[in-house]
Structure formats: C-alpha cells, structure tokens
C-alpha cells in the first residue's frame, strides 16, 4: 500500500497544536489528504484543516490500481 493511499484511508485528522510542549492532535474525521509543504509527504486532514496543497482524488484512485 502506498503512502498516499495509507493517508487517504486513515480515519482521523493528524493536524494538531502544541500546548505546554505537548502535541494535541485534532482527531476529527478525515475528508481529504494534504501534502506536507516541507517533506512533500501526504497526510490526512479533516474538513476544518482541508486547504491548499490538496491531493487530487484522481491521484488517490490511480494509486489504488
């Protein structure tokens, strides 16, 4: 399974915030996949965190073949 497909199938958003040195993940339901601007790796996001640098749905479908 490719990294892109794995990110698309992950059930929870992996965005989050750091509070007092501890990372607190968003945890909302995944609706999209974004590319990390630094590493270029795909990761799952919720509707709130879905913004620029999205992965086209056709790319995910191609990876499934």
C-alpha positions as CSV (number, residue, x, y, z in Angstrom):
1,X,0.0,0.0,0.0
2,X,1.4,3.4,-1.0
3,X,1.9,6.3,1.4
4,X,-0.8,8.3,-0.4
5,X,-3.3,5.5,-0.1
6,X,-2.5,4.9,3.5
7,X,-3.0,8.6,4.3
8,X,-6.3,8.6,2.4
9,X,-7.6,5.6,4.4
10,X,-6.5,6.9,7.8
11,X,-9.7,7.7,9.8
12,X,-8.5,10.7,11.8
13,X,-7.1,14.2,11.0
14,X,-3.4,14.3,12.0
15,X,-3.2,18.2,12.3
16,X,-2.9,19.5,15.8
17,X,-1.5,22.1,18.2
18,X,1.2,22.1,20.8
19,X,0.1,23.2,24.2
20,X,2.7,23.5,27.0
21,X,5.1,21.3,25.0
22,X,2.5,18.5,24.4
23,X,1.1,17.8,20.9
24,X,-2.7,17.5,20.9
25,X,-4.0,16.0,17.6
26,X,-7.2,17.3,16.0
27,X,-8.7,13.8,15.7
28,X,-11.7,14.8,13.6
29,X,-12.8,12.5,10.7
30,X,-10.6,12.5,7.6
31,X,-12.1,14.0,4.5
32,X,-9.0,14.9,2.4
33,X,-5.3,14.4,2.0
34,X,-2.7,17.3,2.1
35,X,0.9,17.3,1.1
36,X,3.3,18.4,3.8
37,X,5.0,21.6,2.4
38,X,8.4,20.7,4.0
39,X,8.7,16.9,3.3
40,X,6.2,16.5,0.4
41,X,4.6,13.6,2.2
42,X,0.8,13.2,2.1
43,X,-1.2,13.2,5.4
44,X,-4.9,13.0,6.3
45,X,-6.9,16.1,7.3
46,X,-10.5,17.0,8.4
47,X,-12.8,19.5,6.8
48,X,-11.5,22.3,9.0
49,X,-7.9,21.7,8.1
50,X,-8.5,21.0,4.4
51,X,-6.9,23.9,2.5
52,X,-4.1,24.5,-0.1
53,X,-1.8,21.7,-1.3
54,X,-4.5,19.1,-1.6
55,X,-4.1,15.7,-3.3
56,X,-6.5,15.3,-6.3
57,X,-8.9,12.5,-5.9
58,X,-7.9,11.0,-9.2
59,X,-4.3,10.6,-7.9
60,X,-5.7,8.6,-5.0
61,X,-7.8,6.4,-7.4
62,X,-4.8,5.9,-9.6
63,X,-2.7,4.7,-6.6
64,X,-5.4,2.2,-5.8
65,X,-5.0,0.4,-9.1
